[in-house]
């Protein structure tokens, strides 16, 4: 890394899902990874699926409820990111927050590329091999598809055996 780049700081994106694993990842980053010169973006992606109901004639849209559910999902995401941002500000960082809608795996990789990030940081939920196979892993997808380095932060407090 050039001397000018070191003084400017790195462009870091921390993907947040609102779980205890994200909280651990933020604490780990503060303790071991972040520098005061870094540009830090806290990113959350929520994948909204509209609700429909079935009646005698087929699918019926519940548009008003969908609008409200989507609005509440976005408000929850912003609230969660603001809480994480305040935690980082207490440590002297000035993070940006970004909320995206869409499938998390693809949205994260596309956003990281569009922002020319130096590093993507993401928490591991500690899925065992069986659950990871059936549910997929956002961190695994990002590791294999991101064009920048990806740091997966494991929560060492939990047992991450394959029995999960």
BAMIFI-12477 format. One record per atom (N, C-alpha, C, O, CB): residue number from 1; atom name; x, y, z. Coordinates in steps of 0.1 Angstrom, whole numbers, always signed. Glycine has a CB too. Example, Ala and Ser with C-alpha at 12.3 -4.5 7.8 and 13.67 -1.06 7.14 Angstrom:
resi,name,xx,yy,zz
1,N,+132,-57,+78
1,CA,+123,-45,+78
1,C,+132,-33,+78
1,O,+142,-33,+85
1,CB,+113,-45,+90
2,N,+128,-22,+71
2,CA,+137,-11,+71
2,C,+129,+0,+79
2,O,+134,+11,+80
2,CB,+141,-6,+57
This chain:
resi,name,xx,yy,zz
1,N,+9,-12,+0
1,CA,+0,+0,+0
1,C,+9,+12,+0
1,O,+19,+13,+7
1,CB,-10,+0,+12
2,N,+6,+22,-8
2,CA,+14,+34,-9
2,C,+13,+42,+3
2,O,+3,+41,+11
2,CB,+9,+42,-22
3,N,+22,+51,+5
3,CA,+23,+59,+17
3,C,+11,+69,+17
3,O,+5,+72,+28
3,CB,+36,+67,+18
4,N,+7,+74,+5
4,CA,-4,+83,+4
4,C,-17,+76,+8
4,O,-26,+82,+15
4,CB,-6,+89,-10
5,N,-18,+63,+4
5,CA,-30,+55,+7
5,C,-31,+53,+22
5,O,-42,+53,+28
5,CB,-30,+42,-1
6,N,-20,+50,+28
6,CA,-20,+48,+43
6,C,-25,+60,+50
6,O,-32,+59,+60
6,CB,-6,+43,+48
7,N,-20,+72,+46
7,CA,-24,+84,+53
7,C,-39,+87,+50
7,O,-46,+92,+59
7,CB,-16,+96,+48
8,N,-44,+84,+38
8,CA,-58,+86,+35
8,C,-67,+77,+42
8,O,-78,+81,+45
8,CB,-59,+85,+19
9,N,-63,+65,+45
9,CA,-71,+55,+51
9,C,-77,+45,+41
9,O,-78,+48,+29
9,CB,-82,+61,+59
10,N,-81,+34,+46
10,CA,-86,+23,+38
10,C,-101,+25,+37
10,O,-108,+31,+45
10,CB,-83,+9,+44
11,N,-107,+20,+26
11,CA,-121,+20,+23
11,C,-127,+7,+28
11,O,-126,-3,+21
11,CB,-125,+23,+8
12,N,-133,+6,+40
12,CA,-137,-6,+46
12,C,-152,-7,+46
12,O,-159,+3,+49
12,CB,-131,-8,+60
13,N,-158,-18,+43
13,CA,-172,-20,+44
13,C,-175,-32,+54
13,O,-169,-43,+52
13,CB,-179,-23,+30
14,N,-183,-29,+64
14,CA,-186,-40,+74
14,C,-201,-43,+72
14,O,-210,-35,+74
14,CB,-183,-35,+89
15,N,-203,-55,+67
15,CA,-217,-60,+65
15,C,-223,-64,+79
15,O,-217,-71,+86
15,CB,-218,-72,+55
16,N,-235,-58,+81
16,CA,-241,-60,+95
16,C,-255,-67,+93
16,O,-263,-63,+84
16,CB,-243,-47,+102
17,N,-258,-77,+101
17,CA,-271,-83,+100
17,C,-280,-81,+112
17,O,-291,-87,+113
17,CB,-270,-98,+97
18,N,-274,-74,+122
18,CA,-282,-71,+134
18,C,-281,-82,+145
18,O,-287,-81,+155
18,CB,-296,-69,+131
19,N,-273,-92,+143
19,CA,-272,-103,+152
19,C,-261,-101,+162
19,O,-253,-91,+161
19,CB,-269,-116,+145
20,N,-260,-109,+172
20,CA,-249,-108,+182
20,C,-235,-111,+175
20,O,-225,-106,+180
20,CB,-251,-119,+193
21,N,-235,-118,+164
21,CA,-223,-120,+157
21,C,-218,-107,+151
21,O,-206,-105,+151
21,CB,-225,-130,+146
22,N,-227,-98,+146
22,CA,-223,-85,+141
22,C,-217,-77,+153
22,O,-207,-70,+151
22,CB,-234,-78,+135
23,N,-223,-77,+164
23,CA,-218,-69,+176
23,C,-204,-74,+179
23,O,-195,-66,+182
23,CB,-227,-71,+188
24,N,-202,-87,+179
24,CA,-188,-92,+182
24,C,-178,-88,+171
24,O,-167,-84,+174
24,CB,-188,-108,+183
25,N,-183,-88,+158
25,CA,-174,-84,+147
25,C,-170,-69,+149
25,O,-158,-66,+146
25,CB,-181,-86,+134
26,N,-179,-61,+153
26,CA,-176,-46,+154
26,C,-166,-45,+166
26,O,-156,-37,+164
26,CB,-189,-38,+158
27,N,-168,-52,+177
27,CA,-158,-51,+188
27,C,-145,-56,+183
27,O,-134,-50,+187
27,CB,-163,-59,+200
28,N,-144,-67,+176
28,CA,-132,-72,+171
28,C,-125,-62,+162
28,O,-113,-60,+163
28,CB,-134,-85,+164
29,N,-132,-56,+153
29,CA,-127,-46,+144
29,C,-121,-34,+151
29,O,-110,-29,+148
29,CB,-137,-41,+134
30,N,-128,-29,+161
30,CA,-123,-18,+169
30,C,-110,-22,+176
30,O,-100,-14,+177
30,CB,-134,-14,+180
31,N,-110,-34,+182
31,CA,-98,-38,+189
31,C,-86,-42,+180
31,O,-74,-39,+184
31,CB,-101,-50,+197
32,N,-89,-48,+168
32,CA,-78,-54,+161
32,C,-76,-49,+147
32,O,-65,-52,+140
32,CB,-79,-68,+161
33,N,-85,-42,+141
33,CA,-84,-39,+126
33,C,-86,-25,+122
33,O,-78,-20,+114
33,CB,-95,-47,+120
34,N,-96,-18,+127
34,CA,-98,-4,+123
34,C,-87,+5,+127
34,O,-80,+4,+137
34,CB,-111,+1,+129
35,N,-85,+15,+118
35,CA,-75,+26,+120
35,C,-84,+39,+120
35,O,-94,+40,+113
35,CB,-63,+27,+110
36,N,-79,+49,+127
36,CA,-87,+62,+128
36,C,-88,+68,+114
36,O,-97,+76,+112
36,CB,-80,+71,+138
37,N,-79,+65,+105
37,CA,-80,+72,+92
37,C,-89,+64,+82
37,O,-91,+69,+71
37,CB,-66,+73,+86
38,N,-94,+53,+86
38,CA,-102,+44,+77
38,C,-115,+51,+74
38,O,-121,+57,+83
38,CB,-104,+31,+83
39,N,-120,+49,+62
39,CA,-134,+52,+58
39,C,-142,+40,+61
39,O,-140,+30,+54
39,CB,-136,+58,+43
40,N,-151,+40,+71
40,CA,-158,+28,+74
40,C,-173,+30,+71
40,O,-179,+40,+74
40,CB,-157,+25,+90
41,N,-178,+20,+63
41,CA,-192,+20,+60
41,C,-199,+8,+66
41,O,-194,-4,+64
41,CB,-194,+20,+44
42,N,-209,+10,+74
42,CA,-217,-1,+79
42,C,-229,-4,+69
42,O,-236,+5,+66
42,CB,-223,+2,+94
43,N,-230,-16,+65
43,CA,-239,-20,+54
43,C,-249,-30,+59
43,O,-245,-40,+65
43,CB,-232,-25,+42
44,N,-262,-28,+57
44,CA,-272,-38,+60
44,C,-280,-40,+47
44,O,-284,-30,+41
44,CB,-281,-34,+72
45,N,-283,-52,+44
45,CA,-292,-55,+33
45,C,-304,-63,+38
45,O,-302,-73,+45
45,CB,-284,-63,+22
46,N,-316,-58,+34
46,CA,-328,-66,+37
46,C,-335,-70,+25
46,O,-337,-62,+16
46,CB,-337,-59,+47
47,N,-339,-82,+25
47,CA,-346,-88,+13
47,C,-361,-89,+16
47,O,-365,-98,+23
47,CB,-340,-102,+9
48,N,-368,-79,+11
48,CA,-383,-78,+13
48,C,-390,-87,+3
48,O,-389,-86,-9
48,CB,-388,-64,+13
49,N,-399,-95,+9
49,CA,-408,-104,+0
49,C,-422,-100,+3
49,O,-427,-102,+14
49,CB,-405,-119,+3
50,N,-429,-94,-6
50,CA,-443,-90,-4
50,C,-452,-102,+0
50,O,-450,-113,-4
50,CB,-449,-83,-17
51,N,-461,-98,+9
51,CA,-471,-108,+14
51,C,-483,-109,+5
51,O,-488,-98,+0
51,CB,-475,-105,+29
52,N,-488,-121,+2
52,CA,-500,-122,-6
52,C,-509,-132,+2
52,O,-504,-140,+10
52,CB,-497,-127,-20
53,N,-522,-131,-1
53,CA,-531,-140,+5
53,C,-539,-147,-6
53,O,-539,-143,-17
53,CB,-541,-133,+15
54,N,-544,-159,-2
54,CA,-552,-166,-12
54,C,-567,-166,-8
54,O,-570,-168,+4
54,CB,-546,-181,-13
55,N,-575,-164,-18
55,CA,-589,-165,-16
55,C,-595,-175,-26
55,O,-587,-181,-34
55,CB,-596,-151,-16
56,N,-608,-175,-28
56,CA,-614,-184,-37
56,C,-610,-181,-52
56,O,-610,-190,-60
56,CB,-629,-183,-36
57,N,-606,-169,-55
57,CA,-603,-165,-69
57,C,-588,-165,-71
57,O,-584,-161,-82
57,CB,-609,-152,-72
58,N,-579,-168,-62
58,CA,-565,-168,-64
58,C,-558,-158,-54
58,O,-563,-155,-44
58,CB,-562,-164,-78
59,N,-546,-154,-59
59,CA,-538,-145,-50
59,C,-544,-131,-50
59,O,-548,-125,-60
59,CB,-524,-145,-56
60,N,-544,-125,-38
60,CA,-549,-112,-36
60,C,-538,-104,-30
60,O,-532,-108,-20
60,CB,-562,-111,-27
61,N,-535,-92,-36
61,CA,-524,-84,-30
61,C,-529,-77,-18
61,O,-541,-73,-17
61,CB,-520,-73,-41
62,N,-520,-76,-8
62,CA,-523,-68,+4
62,C,-513,-56,+4
62,O,-505,-55,+12
62,CB,-522,-77,+17
63,N,-515,-47,-6
63,CA,-506,-37,-9
63,C,-503,-28,+3
63,O,-491,-25,+6
63,CB,-511,-28,-20
64,N,-513,-23,+10
64,CA,-511,-14,+22
64,C,-503,-21,+32
64,O,-494,-15,+38
64,CB,-524,-10,+28
65,N,-505,-34,+35
65,CA,-497,-41,+45
65,C,-483,-42,+40
65,O,-474,-41,+48
65,CB,-504,-55,+48
66,N,-481,-45,+28
66,CA,-468,-46,+22
66,C,-460,-34,+23
66,O,-448,-34,+27
66,CB,-468,-51,+8
67,N,-466,-22,+20
67,CA,-459,-9,+21
67,C,-455,-7,+36
67,O,-444,-3,+38
67,CB,-468,+2,+17
68,N,-464,-10,+45
68,CA,-461,-8,+59
68,C,-450,-18,+64
68,O,-441,-13,+71
68,CB,-473,-10,+68
69,N,-450,-30,+60
69,CA,-440,-40,+64
69,C,-426,-36,+58
69,O,-416,-37,+65
69,CB,-443,-54,+59
70,N,-426,-31,+46
70,CA,-413,-27,+40
70,C,-408,-15,+47
70,O,-396,-14,+49
70,CB,-415,-24,+25
71,N,-416,-6,+50
71,CA,-412,+7,+57
71,C,-407,+3,+71
71,O,-396,+8,+75
71,CB,-424,+16,+59
72,N,-413,-6,+78
72,CA,-408,-10,+91
72,C,-395,-17,+90
72,O,-386,-16,+99
72,CB,-419,-19,+98
73,N,-393,-25,+80
73,CA,-381,-32,+78
73,C,-369,-23,+76
73,O,-358,-24,+81
73,CB,-382,-42,+66
74,N,-372,-12,+68
74,CA,-362,-2,+65
74,C,-359,+6,+78
74,O,-347,+9,+81
74,CB,-366,+7,+54
75,N,-369,+9,+85
75,CA,-367,+17,+98
75,C,-359,+9,+108
75,O,-350,+14,+114
75,CB,-381,+21,+104
76,N,-362,-4,+108
76,CA,-354,-13,+117
76,C,-340,-13,+113
76,O,-331,-13,+122
76,CB,-360,-27,+118
77,N,-337,-15,+100
77,CA,-323,-15,+95
77,C,-316,-2,+99
77,O,-304,-3,+103
77,CB,-323,-18,+80
78,N,-322,+9,+96
78,CA,-316,+22,+99
78,C,-313,+23,+114
78,O,-302,+28,+118
78,CB,-324,+34,+94
79,N,-322,+20,+122
79,CA,-321,+20,+137
79,C,-309,+12,+141
79,O,-301,+16,+150
79,CB,-334,+16,+144
80,N,-308,+0,+136
80,CA,-298,-9,+140
80,C,-284,-4,+136
80,O,-275,-4,+144
80,CB,-300,-23,+134
81,N,-283,+1,+124
81,CA,-270,+7,+119
81,C,-266,+19,+127
81,O,-255,+21,+130
81,CB,-271,+10,+104
82,N,-276,+28,+131
82,CA,-273,+39,+139
82,C,-268,+35,+152
82,O,-259,+42,+157
82,CB,-286,+48,+140
83,N,-273,+25,+158
83,CA,-268,+20,+171
83,C,-254,+16,+170
83,O,-245,+19,+178
83,CB,-277,+8,+176
84,N,-251,+8,+159
84,CA,-237,+4,+157
84,C,-228,+16,+154
84,O,-216,+16,+158
84,CB,-236,-6,+145
85,N,-233,+25,+147
85,CA,-225,+37,+143
85,C,-222,+45,+156
85,O,-210,+50,+158
85,CB,-232,+46,+133
86,N,-231,+47,+165
86,CA,-229,+54,+178
86,C,-218,+46,+186
86,O,-210,+53,+192
86,CB,-242,+55,+186
87,N,-219,+33,+186
87,CA,-208,+25,+193
87,C,-194,+29,+187
87,O,-185,+31,+195
87,CB,-211,+10,+192
88,N,-193,+29,+174
88,CA,-181,+32,+168
88,C,-176,+47,+171
88,O,-164,+49,+172
88,CB,-181,+30,+153
89,N,-186,+56,+171
89,CA,-183,+70,+174
89,C,-177,+72,+188
89,O,-168,+80,+190
89,CB,-195,+79,+172
90,N,-181,+64,+197
90,CA,-176,+64,+211
90,C,-161,+60,+211
90,O,-153,+64,+220
90,CB,-183,+54,+220
91,N,-157,+53,+200
91,CA,-143,+49,+199
91,C,-135,+58,+190
91,O,-123,+55,+187
91,CB,-142,+35,+194
92,N,-141,+69,+185
92,CA,-134,+79,+177
92,C,-135,+77,+162
92,O,-128,+83,+154
92,CB,-120,+79,+181
93,N,-144,+68,+158
93,CA,-146,+65,+143
93,C,-158,+73,+138
93,O,-167,+77,+146
93,CB,-147,+50,+140
94,N,-158,+76,+125
94,CA,-169,+83,+119
94,C,-175,+75,+108
94,O,-172,+77,+96
94,CB,-165,+97,+114
95,N,-183,+65,+111
95,CA,-188,+55,+101
95,C,-199,+61,+93
95,O,-207,+70,+98
95,CB,-192,+43,+107
96,N,-201,+56,+81
96,CA,-212,+59,+72
96,C,-222,+47,+74
96,O,-217,+36,+77
96,CB,-208,+62,+57
97,N,-235,+49,+71
97,CA,-244,+38,+71
97,C,-251,+37,+58
97,O,-255,+48,+52
97,CB,-254,+40,+83
98,N,-253,+25,+53
98,CA,-260,+23,+41
98,C,-270,+11,+42
98,O,-266,+1,+47
98,CB,-250,+21,+29
99,N,-282,+13,+38
99,CA,-292,+2,+38
99,C,-296,-1,+23
99,O,-299,+8,+15
99,CB,-304,+6,+46
100,N,-295,-13,+19
100,CA,-299,-18,+6
100,C,-310,-28,+7
100,O,-312,-34,+17
100,CB,-287,-24,-2
101,N,-318,-29,-4
101,CA,-328,-39,-5
101,C,-324,-49,-15
101,O,-319,-45,-26
101,CB,-342,-33,-8
102,N,-327,-62,-13
102,CA,-324,-72,-22
102,C,-318,-84,-16
102,O,-317,-85,-4
102,CB,-314,-67,-33
103,N,-314,-94,-24
103,CA,-307,-106,-18
103,C,-294,-102,-12
103,O,-286,-96,-19
103,CB,-306,-117,-29
104,N,-291,-106,+0
104,CA,-279,-101,+7
104,C,-267,-105,+0
104,O,-258,-96,-2
104,CB,-279,-107,+21
105,N,-265,-117,-4
105,CA,-253,-122,-10
105,C,-249,-113,-22
105,O,-238,-108,-22
105,CB,-254,-136,-14
106,N,-258,-112,-31
106,CA,-255,-105,-43
106,C,-253,-90,-41
106,O,-245,-83,-47
106,CB,-265,-107,-54
107,N,-262,-84,-33
107,CA,-262,-70,-30
107,C,-249,-66,-23
107,O,-244,-55,-27
107,CB,-274,-66,-21
108,N,-244,-73,-14
108,CA,-232,-70,-7
108,C,-220,-70,-17
108,O,-213,-60,-18
108,CB,-229,-80,+4
109,N,-219,-80,-25
109,CA,-208,-81,-35
109,C,-209,-70,-45
109,O,-198,-64,-48
109,CB,-208,-95,-42
110,N,-220,-67,-50
110,CA,-222,-56,-60
110,C,-219,-42,-53
110,O,-212,-34,-60
110,CB,-236,-56,-65
111,N,-223,-40,-41
111,CA,-221,-27,-34
111,C,-206,-26,-32
111,O,-200,-15,-34
111,CB,-228,-27,-21
112,N,-199,-36,-27
112,CA,-185,-35,-24
112,C,-177,-32,-37
112,O,-168,-24,-36
112,CB,-180,-49,-18
113,N,-181,-38,-48
113,CA,-174,-35,-60
113,C,-177,-21,-65
113,O,-168,-14,-70
113,CB,-179,-45,-71
114,N,-189,-16,-64
114,CA,-193,-3,-68
114,C,-186,+8,-60
114,O,-183,+19,-65
114,CB,-208,-1,-67
115,N,-182,+5,-48
115,CA,-176,+15,-39
115,C,-161,+13,-39
115,O,-153,+20,-32
115,CB,-181,+13,-25
116,N,-156,+3,-47
116,CA,-141,+1,-48
116,C,-135,-1,-34
116,O,-125,+5,-31
116,CB,-134,+13,-55
117,N,-141,-10,-26
117,CA,-137,-12,-12
117,C,-123,-19,-12
117,O,-120,-27,-21
117,CB,-147,-20,-5
118,N,-116,-15,-2
118,CA,-103,-22,+0
118,C,-105,-35,+7
118,O,-98,-45,+4
118,CB,-93,-13,+8
119,N,-114,-36,+16
119,CA,-117,-48,+24
119,C,-132,-49,+28
119,O,-138,-39,+31
119,CB,-108,-49,+37
120,N,-138,-61,+26
120,CA,-151,-63,+32
120,C,-149,-71,+44
120,O,-142,-81,+45
120,CB,-160,-71,+21
121,N,-156,-67,+55
121,CA,-156,-74,+68
121,C,-170,-79,+70
121,O,-180,-72,+68
121,CB,-151,-65,+79
122,N,-171,-92,+74
122,CA,-184,-98,+76
122,C,-183,-108,+88
122,O,-173,-115,+89
122,CB,-189,-105,+63
123,N,-193,-109,+96
123,CA,-194,-118,+107
123,C,-198,-132,+102
123,O,-207,-133,+93
123,CB,-203,-113,+118
124,N,-193,-142,+108
124,CA,-198,-155,+106
124,C,-208,-159,+116
124,O,-206,-156,+128
124,CB,-186,-166,+106
125,N,-219,-165,+112
125,CA,-230,-169,+121
125,C,-227,-182,+127
125,O,-234,-187,+136
125,CB,-243,-170,+114
126,N,-216,-188,+123
126,CA,-212,-201,+130
126,C,-220,-213,+125
126,O,-222,-222,+133
126,CB,-213,-200,+144
127,N,-225,-213,+113
127,CA,-233,-224,+108
127,C,-224,-236,+106
127,O,-212,-235,+102
127,CB,-240,-221,+95
128,N,-229,-247,+110
128,CA,-221,-260,+108
128,C,-223,-263,+93
128,O,-230,-257,+85
128,CB,-227,-271,+116
129,N,-215,-274,+89
129,CA,-215,-277,+75
129,C,-229,-281,+69
129,O,-232,-277,+57
129,CB,-206,-289,+73
130,N,-237,-288,+77
130,CA,-250,-292,+72
130,C,-259,-280,+69
130,O,-265,-279,+59
130,CB,-257,-302,+82
131,N,-260,-271,+79
131,CA,-269,-259,+78
131,C,-263,-250,+67
131,O,-271,-244,+59
131,CB,-270,-251,+91
132,N,-250,-249,+66
132,CA,-244,-240,+55
132,C,-248,-246,+42
132,O,-250,-238,+32
132,CB,-229,-240,+57
133,N,-248,-259,+40
133,CA,-251,-266,+27
133,C,-266,-262,+23
133,O,-268,-259,+12
133,CB,-249,-281,+28
134,N,-275,-263,+33
134,CA,-289,-261,+30
134,C,-293,-247,+29
134,O,-301,-243,+21
134,CB,-298,-269,+40
135,N,-288,-239,+38
135,CA,-292,-225,+39
135,C,-283,-215,+31
135,O,-287,-204,+28
135,CB,-292,-220,+54
136,N,-271,-220,+28
136,CA,-261,-211,+21
136,C,-255,-202,+31
136,O,-260,-201,+43
136,CB,-268,-203,+10
137,N,-244,-196,+28
137,CA,-237,-188,+37
137,C,-234,-175,+30
137,O,-227,-175,+19
137,CB,-224,-194,+42
138,N,-238,-164,+35
138,CA,-235,-151,+29
138,C,-220,-148,+29
138,O,-214,-144,+19
138,CB,-242,-139,+36
139,N,-214,-151,+40
139,CA,-199,-149,+41
139,C,-192,-158,+31
139,O,-182,-153,+24
139,CB,-194,-152,+55
140,N,-196,-170,+29
140,CA,-189,-179,+20
140,C,-191,-174,+6
140,O,-181,-174,-2
140,CB,-195,-194,+21
141,N,-203,-169,+2
141,CA,-205,-164,-11
141,C,-196,-152,-13
141,O,-190,-150,-24
141,CB,-220,-160,-13
142,N,-196,-143,-3
142,CA,-187,-131,-5
142,C,-173,-134,-7
142,O,-166,-128,-15
142,CB,-189,-122,+7
143,N,-168,-144,+1
143,CA,-154,-148,+0
143,C,-151,-152,-14
143,O,-140,-149,-20
143,CB,-151,-159,+10
144,N,-160,-160,-20
144,CA,-157,-166,-34
144,C,-161,-156,-45
144,O,-157,-159,-57
144,CB,-165,-178,-35
145,N,-168,-146,-43
145,CA,-173,-137,-54
145,C,-169,-123,-53
145,O,-170,-115,-63
145,CB,-188,-138,-55
146,N,-164,-118,-42
146,CA,-160,-105,-40
146,C,-146,-102,-47
146,O,-137,-111,-47
146,CB,-159,-101,-25
147,N,-144,-91,-53
147,CA,-132,-87,-60
147,C,-122,-81,-50
147,O,-110,-79,-54
147,CB,-134,-78,-71
148,N,-126,-79,-38
148,CA,-116,-74,-28
148,C,-114,-84,-17
148,O,-122,-94,-16
148,CB,-121,-60,-22
149,N,-104,-83,-9
149,CA,-102,-92,+2
149,C,-114,-92,+11
149,O,-120,-81,+14
149,CB,-89,-89,+10
150,N,-117,-103,+17
150,CA,-128,-105,+26
150,C,-123,-110,+39
150,O,-116,-121,+40
150,CB,-140,-114,+21
151,N,-126,-104,+50
151,CA,-123,-109,+64
151,C,-135,-114,+70
151,O,-145,-106,+72
151,CB,-116,-97,+72
152,N,-136,-127,+73
152,CA,-147,-133,+80
152,C,-143,-134,+95
152,O,-134,-140,+99
152,CB,-151,-147,+74
153,N,-151,-127,+103
153,CA,-149,-127,+117
153,C,-157,-137,+124
153,O,-169,-136,+125
153,CB,-151,-112,+123
154,N,-151,-147,+130
154,CA,-158,-157,+137
154,C,-160,-153,+152
154,O,-151,-147,+158
154,CB,-150,-171,+136
155,N,-171,-157,+157
155,CA,-174,-155,+171
155,C,-168,-167,+179
155,O,-173,-178,+179
155,CB,-189,-154,+174
156,N,-157,-164,+185
156,CA,-149,-175,+192
156,C,-156,-179,+205
156,O,-152,-188,+212
156,CB,-135,-170,+195
157,N,-167,-172,+209
157,CA,-174,-175,+222
157,C,-183,-187,+220
157,O,-187,-194,+229
157,CB,-181,-163,+227
158,N,-188,-189,+207
158,CA,-197,-200,+205
158,C,-190,-212,+200
158,O,-179,-211,+194
158,CB,-208,-196,+194
159,N,-196,-224,+202
159,CA,-191,-236,+196
159,C,-196,-237,+182
159,O,-208,-236,+180
159,CB,-195,-249,+205
160,N,-187,-238,+172
160,CA,-191,-238,+158
160,C,-190,-252,+152
160,O,-185,-254,+141
160,CB,-183,-228,+150
161,N,-194,-262,+160
161,CA,-193,-276,+155
161,C,-203,-278,+144
161,O,-213,-271,+142
161,CB,-196,-286,+167
162,N,-201,-289,+137
162,CA,-210,-293,+126
162,C,-224,-298,+131
162,O,-233,-300,+123
162,CB,-204,-303,+117
163,N,-225,-300,+144
163,CA,-238,-305,+149
163,C,-249,-294,+148
163,O,-261,-297,+150
163,CB,-236,-309,+163
164,N,-245,-281,+146
164,CA,-255,-271,+145
164,C,-264,-271,+133
164,O,-272,-263,+131
164,CB,-249,-257,+146
